[in-house]
Amino acid sequence: MARIGVVGAGYVGLTTAACFARLGHEVVCADVEPAKVEALSRAEVGAHEPGLPELVGEGVRGKRLRFVLGNDEALSGVDFVFVCVPTPTGADGAADLVAVHAVLREARDAVRPGCVVVLKSTVPPGTAERVAGVLGRADVGVVSNPEFLREGHAVDDFLRPQRVVVGAAGSSGEEAARRVVGLYEGTGAPAVITGSTSAELVKYASNCFLAMKLSYVNSLAELCERVGADIADVTEGMSLDDRIGAAFLEPGPGWGGSCFPKDTRALLSAAEDARVDFPLLRATIGTNGHQARRVVDLVRSAVGPLRGARLGLLGLTFKAGTDDLRDSPALAVAALLAEEGARLVGYDPCVGRDCGPVRVLTSAEEVARDADGLLVLTEWPEFAELDWPALAGVVRRRVIVDTRNLLPVDKVVEAGFHLVTLGRRAAA
């Protein structure tokens, strides 16, 4: 059993702390927000993440997990310090490391000899090496250990990961890296031990590659519409090639969330700093920006003039299984619709407050009432199970734009709706 300090009780930090406690370690998790620390100490988790509230409660009751205000206890008297603070996009597109540097300044005098400082936050290539120099402690190891947590699946991704990547920084880094790998014993995951710069790049490279697949399939869906092909058939044929696979080949209104927008911009910024031209990544970002405008074009074609039209939005979070609205493509579409004068109402199982121009209601049925058109913007499974004949009786116009290709085509069309999808042959 190791003593672990986690700095930051956000999405990554809280998952890291709770899961290490489940693996049998003694964990203290620090944050700067008093209300959050008090709530977590009572095992009250505000974030919507399946399995995480139960895991936090288990750790708190078993006294393997504590939450504290301020970083002192998470830095002193522990064997490992996991830095899990935000690294948002700066004005120049690069990751903002202000919070990381603040923690390292505290750690310089607080951590005990033999401690390992682990950068869990997503940081640009070369950060751990620079941090090791700034820390100036030959008796303290520094490693990079990027996270690969999917929102909605974070607990499973941590406890049953596909891989554990640990990058060693400095002269004593390799031994420190092996100690960090040991913390994950019991997960059964293969470990990749490499240099810290390579480990940091693995994180960016992985997310940006997935973003490229999404931008690629969205462009492919648009081409299917123009030439009369069906994107479902095309992607099925592609996915059977094991070099390609089926993941991230579903068209949609664009990609968003806390990682892809930030990481694509940060990797592009790092490439520019290194004087490497990366047109593929630039096009990936540009294609994603185009996608929201393309959805609005489809709505306009289906509904007609948007000024004054009442549109019902089904789904507001950036993807199903989370309450995260950060860089949500649904909200990007909503903003463009509002600019054209549409009146917007919306429903999302995890959103209970108005979002910008969207007045949030409590059910899909309320959203449908008197609507001139419905848009499916998030792939919540419950939307596929709605009572379409009943909804057909309350809308003003029977028009649906399904940007997730989620709905059962036969049932929707049978209910009298005109259904517009992405890259599919016309349904009605």
C-alpha positions as CSV (number, residue, x, y, z in Angstrom):
1,M,0.0,0.0,0.0
2,A,1.3,3.5,-0.9
3,R,0.4,6.9,0.5
4,I,-0.8,9.0,-2.4
5,G,-1.6,12.7,-2.5
6,V,-3.9,14.0,-5.3
7,V,-3.9,17.7,-6.0
8,G,-7.2,18.7,-7.6
9,A,-10.6,17.2,-7.1
10,G,-11.9,17.8,-10.5
11,Y,-13.0,15.1,-13.0
12,V,-9.6,13.5,-13.4
13,G,-8.4,14.1,-9.8
14,L,-11.5,12.7,-8.2
15,T,-11.5,9.6,-10.4
16,T,-7.8,9.1,-9.7
17,A,-8.2,9.5,-6.0
18,A,-11.3,7.2,-5.7
19,C,-9.8,4.5,-7.9
20,F,-6.5,4.4,-6.2
21,A,-8.3,4.0,-2.9
22,R,-10.3,1.1,-4.4
23,L,-6.9,-0.5,-5.4
24,G,-6.0,-0.4,-1.7
25,H,-3.8,2.7,-1.4
26,E,-4.2,5.4,1.2
27,V,-5.2,8.6,-0.6
28,V,-5.6,12.2,0.4
29,C,-7.2,14.5,-2.2
30,A,-6.8,18.2,-2.0
31,D,-8.8,21.1,-3.5
32,V,-9.1,24.8,-3.1
33,E,-13.0,25.0,-3.0
34,P,-14.3,24.7,0.5
35,A,-17.8,23.7,-0.5
36,K,-16.5,20.9,-2.8
37,V,-14.2,19.5,-0.1
38,E,-17.0,19.5,2.4
39,A,-19.4,17.8,0.0
40,L,-16.8,15.1,-1.0
41,S,-16.0,14.5,2.7
42,R,-19.6,13.5,3.0
43,A,-19.3,11.3,-0.1
44,E,-21.5,13.7,-2.1
45,V,-20.3,13.8,-5.7
46,G,-21.8,16.5,-8.0
47,A,-20.5,15.2,-11.3
48,H,-22.6,12.7,-13.3
49,E,-20.2,9.8,-13.7
50,P,-21.5,6.2,-13.4
51,G,-19.9,4.3,-10.5
52,L,-17.9,7.3,-9.1
53,P,-20.3,8.3,-6.2
54,E,-20.3,4.7,-5.0
55,L,-16.5,4.5,-5.2
56,V,-16.0,7.7,-3.3
57,G,-18.4,6.6,-0.6
58,E,-16.6,3.3,-0.3
59,G,-13.2,5.0,0.1
60,V,-14.5,7.6,2.6
61,R,-16.3,4.9,4.7
62,G,-13.2,2.7,4.6
63,K,-11.0,5.6,5.6
64,R,-8.7,5.0,2.6
65,L,-9.8,8.3,1.0
66,R,-9.8,11.7,2.6
67,F,-10.5,15.2,1.2
68,V,-8.7,18.3,2.5
69,L,-8.7,22.0,1.8
70,G,-5.4,23.2,0.6
71,N,-2.4,21.2,-0.7
72,D,-0.3,20.8,2.5
73,E,-1.4,17.3,3.4
74,A,-1.4,16.1,-0.2
75,L,2.2,17.2,-0.7
76,S,3.9,16.3,2.6
77,G,4.2,12.8,4.1
78,V,3.2,10.9,1.0
79,D,5.0,8.6,-1.4
80,F,3.5,10.0,-4.6
81,V,1.9,13.3,-5.5
82,F,-0.5,13.2,-8.5
83,V,-0.9,16.7,-10.1
84,C,-4.5,16.8,-11.5
85,V,-5.1,20.5,-12.0
86,P,-6.7,22.1,-15.1
87,T,-4.6,23.0,-18.1
88,P,-7.1,25.1,-20.2
89,T,-6.4,26.5,-23.6
90,G,-4.5,29.8,-23.4
91,A,-5.0,32.8,-25.6
92,D,-2.4,31.5,-28.0
93,G,-3.9,28.1,-28.3
94,A,-1.3,26.5,-26.1
95,A,-2.1,24.8,-22.8
96,D,-2.1,27.2,-19.8
97,L,0.2,25.7,-17.2
98,V,-0.3,28.3,-14.5
99,A,-2.0,25.9,-12.1
100,V,0.6,23.2,-12.7
101,H,3.5,25.6,-11.9
102,A,1.7,26.8,-8.8
103,V,1.5,23.3,-7.4
104,L,5.2,22.6,-8.3
105,R,6.2,25.8,-6.4
106,E,4.4,24.5,-3.3
107,A,5.9,21.0,-3.8
108,R,9.5,22.2,-4.0
109,D,9.8,22.6,-0.3
110,A,6.9,20.3,0.9
111,V,7.5,16.9,-0.6
112,R,9.8,14.5,1.3
113,P,12.9,12.8,-0.1
114,G,12.0,9.8,-2.2
115,C,8.6,11.2,-3.2
116,V,7.5,10.9,-6.9
117,V,5.7,13.9,-8.4
118,V,3.4,12.6,-11.1
119,L,1.9,14.9,-13.8
120,K,-1.5,13.5,-14.5
121,S,-2.7,16.8,-16.0
122,T,-2.6,16.9,-19.8
123,V,0.6,19.0,-20.5
124,P,2.6,19.8,-23.7
125,P,5.5,17.6,-24.7
126,G,8.6,18.5,-22.7
127,T,6.8,19.7,-19.6
128,A,7.9,17.0,-17.2
129,E,11.6,17.5,-18.2
130,R,11.2,21.3,-17.6
131,V,9.4,20.7,-14.3
132,A,12.1,18.4,-13.1
133,G,14.6,21.2,-13.6
134,V,12.4,23.8,-12.0
135,L,11.7,21.5,-9.0
136,G,15.5,21.2,-8.4
137,R,15.2,18.2,-6.2
138,A,17.6,15.4,-7.1
139,D,15.9,13.3,-4.3
140,V,12.5,13.6,-5.9
141,G,11.4,11.7,-9.0
142,V,9.3,13.4,-11.7
143,V,7.2,11.4,-14.2
144,S,4.4,12.0,-16.7
145,N,1.4,9.6,-16.4
146,P,-1.3,10.8,-18.8
147,E,-4.9,9.9,-18.3
148,F,-7.1,8.2,-20.9
149,L,-10.5,8.5,-19.2
150,R,-13.7,8.7,-21.2
151,E,-16.5,10.7,-19.6
152,G,-19.2,8.3,-18.7
153,H,-16.8,5.4,-18.5
154,A,-14.0,6.9,-16.3
155,V,-14.2,4.4,-13.4
156,D,-14.0,1.4,-15.8
157,D,-11.2,3.1,-17.8
158,F,-9.1,3.6,-14.7
159,L,-9.6,0.2,-13.1
160,R,-9.5,-1.8,-16.4
161,P,-7.3,0.4,-18.6
162,Q,-6.2,-0.6,-22.1
163,R,-2.7,0.7,-21.2
164,V,-0.8,2.5,-18.5
165,V,1.7,5.0,-20.0
166,V,4.4,6.4,-17.7
167,G,7.2,8.7,-18.9
168,A,10.4,9.2,-16.9
169,A,12.0,12.6,-16.6
170,G,15.5,13.4,-15.3
171,S,18.3,11.1,-14.3
172,S,16.3,9.2,-11.6
173,G,13.1,9.1,-13.7
174,E,13.1,5.4,-14.8
175,E,13.1,4.0,-11.3
176,A,10.3,6.5,-10.4
177,A,8.4,5.4,-13.4
178,R,8.5,1.8,-12.4
179,R,7.3,2.7,-9.0
180,V,4.3,4.5,-10.5
181,V,3.5,1.5,-12.7
182,G,3.4,-0.6,-9.5
183,L,0.5,1.5,-8.2
184,Y,-1.6,0.1,-11.0
185,E,-0.9,-3.5,-10.0
186,G,-4.1,-5.5,-10.2
187,T,-5.6,-3.7,-13.2
188,G,-4.0,-6.2,-15.6
189,A,-3.0,-3.4,-18.0
190,P,0.1,-3.5,-20.2
191,A,2.6,-0.8,-19.2
192,V,4.5,1.5,-21.5
193,I,7.5,3.1,-19.9
194,T,9.2,5.7,-22.0
195,G,10.6,9.2,-21.8
196,S,8.3,11.8,-20.3
197,T,8.1,13.8,-23.6
198,S,7.0,10.7,-25.5
199,A,4.4,9.9,-22.8
200,E,3.0,13.5,-23.0
201,L,2.8,13.2,-26.7
202,V,0.9,9.9,-26.5
203,K,-2.0,11.7,-24.9
204,Y,-2.2,14.4,-27.5
205,A,-1.6,12.1,-30.4
206,S,-4.4,9.7,-29.2
207,N,-7.0,12.3,-28.8
208,C,-6.2,14.2,-32.0
209,F,-6.2,11.0,-34.0
210,L,-9.7,10.2,-32.7
211,A,-10.8,13.8,-33.5
212,M,-9.5,13.2,-37.1
213,K,-11.6,10.1,-37.4
214,L,-14.7,12.0,-36.4
215,S,-14.0,14.9,-38.8
216,Y,-13.3,12.4,-41.5
217,V,-16.6,10.6,-41.1
218,N,-18.5,13.8,-40.9
219,S,-17.1,14.9,-44.3
220,L,-17.7,11.5,-45.6
221,A,-21.4,11.7,-44.5
222,E,-21.7,15.0,-46.4
223,L,-20.3,13.3,-49.5
224,C,-22.7,10.5,-49.2
225,E,-25.6,12.9,-49.2
226,R,-24.4,14.5,-52.4
227,V,-23.7,11.3,-54.3
228,G,-26.6,9.1,-53.0
229,A,-24.6,6.7,-50.9
230,D,-25.5,5.6,-47.3
231,I,-22.9,6.4,-44.6
232,A,-24.1,3.4,-42.5
233,D,-23.2,1.1,-45.3
234,V,-20.0,2.8,-46.0
235,T,-18.8,2.8,-42.4
236,E,-19.9,-0.8,-42.0
237,G,-17.7,-1.8,-44.9
238,M,-14.8,0.3,-43.5
239,S,-15.1,-1.0,-39.9
240,L,-14.6,-4.6,-40.9
241,D,-11.0,-3.8,-41.8
242,D,-9.2,-4.3,-38.5
243,R,-6.7,-1.6,-39.4
244,I,-9.6,0.9,-39.2
245,G,-12.2,-0.5,-36.7
246,A,-15.7,0.8,-35.9
247,A,-14.9,3.2,-33.1
248,F,-15.4,6.9,-33.9
249,L,-16.9,6.3,-37.3
250,E,-20.4,7.6,-36.3
251,P,-21.3,11.0,-37.9
252,G,-22.6,13.7,-35.7
253,P,-22.9,17.5,-35.1
254,G,-19.2,17.7,-34.4
255,W,-16.9,16.8,-31.5
256,G,-16.5,18.7,-28.3
257,G,-16.1,18.2,-24.5
258,S,-13.2,18.9,-22.2
259,C,-10.4,17.1,-24.2
260,F,-10.7,17.1,-28.0
261,P,-11.0,20.9,-28.6
262,K,-8.3,21.7,-26.0
263,D,-5.9,19.0,-27.1
264,T,-6.2,19.6,-30.8
265,R,-5.4,23.2,-30.4
266,A,-2.6,22.5,-27.9
267,L,-0.9,19.9,-30.3
268,L,-1.2,22.3,-33.2
269,S,0.4,25.0,-31.0
270,A,3.2,22.7,-30.0
271,A,3.8,21.8,-33.7
272,E,4.0,25.4,-34.6
273,D,6.4,26.1,-31.8
274,A,8.6,23.3,-33.2
275,R,8.2,24.7,-36.7
276,V,6.4,21.6,-37.9
277,D,3.6,22.1,-40.4
278,F,0.6,20.0,-39.5
279,P,-2.1,20.6,-42.2
280,L,-4.0,17.4,-41.3
281,L,-4.6,18.6,-37.8
282,R,-5.5,22.1,-38.9
283,A,-8.0,20.6,-41.3
284,T,-9.5,18.4,-38.6
285,I,-10.2,21.5,-36.5
286,G,-11.6,23.4,-39.4
287,T,-13.8,20.6,-40.5
288,N,-15.3,20.4,-37.0
289,G,-16.0,24.1,-37.1
290,H,-17.9,23.6,-40.4
291,Q,-20.1,20.8,-39.0
292,A,-22.3,23.0,-36.8
293,R,-22.9,25.3,-39.8
294,R,-23.8,22.3,-41.9
295,V,-26.4,21.1,-39.4
296,V,-28.0,24.5,-39.4
297,D,-28.1,24.3,-43.2
298,L,-29.9,21.0,-43.0
299,V,-32.4,22.5,-40.5
300,R,-33.1,25.4,-42.7
301,S,-33.7,23.2,-45.7
302,A,-36.1,21.0,-43.7
303,V,-38.0,23.7,-41.7
304,G,-37.7,26.8,-43.9
305,P,-36.9,30.3,-42.6
306,L,-35.6,30.1,-39.1
307,R,-36.6,33.5,-37.8
308,G,-39.4,33.0,-35.3
309,A,-39.4,29.2,-35.7
310,R,-39.8,27.2,-32.5
311,L,-37.2,24.4,-32.5
312,G,-37.0,21.6,-29.9
313,L,-33.5,20.4,-29.1
314,L,-33.1,16.8,-27.8
315,G,-29.7,16.7,-26.0
316,L,-27.4,19.5,-24.9
317,T,-24.4,17.7,-23.4
318,F,-21.4,17.1,-25.7
319,K,-22.2,13.3,-25.5
320,A,-24.5,10.9,-23.8
321,G,-23.6,9.6,-20.3
322,T,-22.3,12.9,-18.9
323,D,-23.5,16.3,-17.7
324,D,-20.6,18.1,-19.4
325,L,-21.5,21.0,-21.5
326,R,-18.0,22.2,-22.3
327,D,-17.5,22.9,-26.0
328,S,-20.7,20.9,-26.7
329,P,-21.5,20.8,-30.4
330,A,-25.2,20.9,-29.4
331,L,-24.7,24.3,-28.0
332,A,-22.6,25.4,-31.0
333,V,-25.5,24.5,-33.2
334,A,-27.9,26.2,-30.8
335,A,-25.9,29.5,-30.9
336,L,-26.0,29.5,-34.8
337,L,-29.8,28.8,-34.8
338,A,-30.4,31.6,-32.3
339,E,-28.4,34.0,-34.5
340,E,-30.9,33.3,-37.3
341,G,-33.8,34.2,-35.0
342,A,-35.0,30.7,-34.0
343,R,-36.7,30.3,-30.6
344,L,-35.1,27.3,-28.8
345,V,-36.3,25.0,-26.2
346,G,-34.4,21.9,-25.1
347,Y,-34.4,18.8,-23.0
348,D,-31.4,16.7,-21.7
349,P,-31.5,14.1,-19.0
350,C,-28.6,15.6,-17.2
351,V,-29.2,19.4,-17.7
352,G,-31.6,21.2,-15.4
353,R,-30.9,24.8,-16.3
354,D,-31.2,27.1,-19.3
355,C,-28.1,27.1,-21.5
356,G,-27.5,30.4,-23.4
357,P,-30.3,30.8,-25.9
358,V,-31.9,27.5,-25.0
359,R,-34.8,27.4,-22.5
360,V,-34.5,24.0,-20.8
361,L,-37.7,22.1,-20.2
362,T,-38.3,18.9,-18.2
363,S,-39.2,16.4,-20.9
364,A,-39.0,15.6,-24.6
365,E,-42.8,15.9,-24.7
366,E,-42.7,19.5,-23.5
367,V,-40.0,20.3,-26.0
368,A,-42.0,18.8,-28.9
369,R,-45.2,20.8,-28.1
370,D,-45.9,23.3,-30.9
371,A,-42.4,22.8,-32.4
372,D,-41.7,23.6,-36.0
373,G,-38.9,21.1,-35.9
374,L,-37.1,18.7,-33.6
375,L,-33.3,18.2,-33.5
376,V,-31.5,15.2,-32.0
377,L,-28.1,16.6,-30.9
378,T,-26.9,14.1,-28.2
379,E,-27.1,10.4,-28.5
380,W,-29.0,9.6,-25.3
381,P,-30.5,6.1,-25.8
382,E,-33.9,7.2,-24.3
383,F,-34.5,9.4,-27.4
384,A,-34.7,6.3,-29.6
385,E,-37.5,5.0,-27.3
386,L,-39.8,8.0,-27.4
387,D,-43.5,7.7,-28.3
388,W,-43.3,9.0,-31.8
389,P,-47.1,8.8,-32.6
390,A,-47.8,10.8,-29.4
391,L,-45.1,13.4,-30.3
392,A,-46.5,13.7,-33.8
393,G,-49.8,14.8,-32.2
394,V,-48.3,17.7,-30.4
395,V,-45.7,19.2,-32.8
396,R,-46.7,22.0,-35.1
397,R,-44.7,20.5,-38.0
398,R,-43.6,16.9,-38.2
399,V,-39.9,17.5,-39.0
400,I,-36.9,15.9,-37.3
401,V,-33.2,16.4,-38.0
402,D,-31.4,13.5,-36.4
403,T,-27.7,14.6,-36.2
404,R,-26.7,11.3,-34.5
405,N,-28.5,8.8,-36.8
406,L,-30.0,7.5,-33.6
407,L,-33.7,7.2,-34.2
408,P,-35.6,4.1,-35.5
409,V,-36.3,5.2,-39.0
410,D,-39.3,3.0,-39.6
411,K,-41.1,4.0,-36.5
412,V,-40.4,7.8,-36.9
413,V,-41.6,7.8,-40.5
414,E,-44.6,5.6,-39.8
415,A,-45.6,8.3,-37.2
416,G,-45.7,10.8,-40.1
417,F,-42.4,12.6,-39.5
418,H,-40.1,13.8,-42.3
419,L,-36.8,12.6,-41.0
420,V,-33.4,14.1,-42.0
421,T,-30.3,12.2,-41.1
422,L,-26.5,12.7,-41.7
423,G,-25.3,10.8,-44.8
424,R,-28.3,8.4,-44.9
425,R,-30.6,7.9,-47.9
426,A,-33.8,10.0,-47.5
427,A,-36.2,8.3,-45.2
428,A,-39.3,10.2,-46.1
